[in-house]
Amino acid sequence: MRLDKWLWQARFFKSRTLAARYIEKSRCRLDGRVVDKPHTTVAPDMVLTFALGARVRVVRIVSLGTRRGPAAEARTLYDEIDPA
């Protein structure tokens, strides 16, 4: 699944376009390497690190969604990891 689509389905961004723009302009890390392409492929057990607002989010991708569901469903797509 594409990274921008996953971020949108996990409800980190309101639209897929916003997620794509964020990936292109900000420093996201996927398993420790910097990514700047929205079409980067993600899979379960990958670790995603990105700054959202004043907070750095570190999440482990648990599953790939099939739709953009309610917030409770979106929270099942990832596990929050506390940054060290």
N, C-alpha and C positions, 0 to 999 in steps of 0.2 A: 504494500500500500504506500502511496505517496505521503511524505511527511506533512505537507500542507493539509491534505485531507484528514489525516489522523489528528492533527492539532485542532482542526475545526470540529471533528466528531467528538473529541474529548472535551470540547467546550472551553478551550483556552482562548479562542478568538470567535467573534460573532459571525465572521464570514470566511470563506476559503480564500478569497482575494486578500483580505487583511493578513491571514496566516502566510500566504505566499510572499507578500511584500515584506513582512517581518523577517522571514527567513533570508531573503535577498539582502536586506540592509543591516541585519543584526548578526551577532556572533552566536550561532547555535552550535552545540557540540553533540554529536551522536557517537557514543562509545569513545569519547575522548578526541575525536577528530572534528575539525571545524567544517560545517556544511553551509553552503550558500545557495543551493539549488532546491526549489520547492519540490521537484520531482524525485528527490532522494528517497530511496526505498527504506522503509522501516519494517521491523519484524518483532515478534515477542522476545522478551529478555534483553532488548537493547536499552541503554541508558541515555536519556535525553537531558541535556543541561541548557537552560536558556534563562535570560533575565526578563521578567515580566513586571513592569512597574519598578518599584524600588527593591523587589525581591528576586533572588535567584532561585529558580525552580529546578530541582533535580528529580526526575521521575523515571521509573523503570516501566517500560511498556509491557503490559500483561497480556493484552489481546488486541486484535484489530476489530473495530466495529463494523457492523453491516449497515448502520444508519446513524443519523444524529438524533439520538433519543433524549429523554429528560436528563437532568443533571445527575440524578441518582444512578442512572445507567451509564452515563459518561464516566463517573468516578470508578467504575469497575474496569475501565480500560487501562488504568495505570496505578502504580503504587508510588506514593511520595517517599523520597529518600531525603533525609536531613543532610544538608551540605556540611562537610567537615570544617 
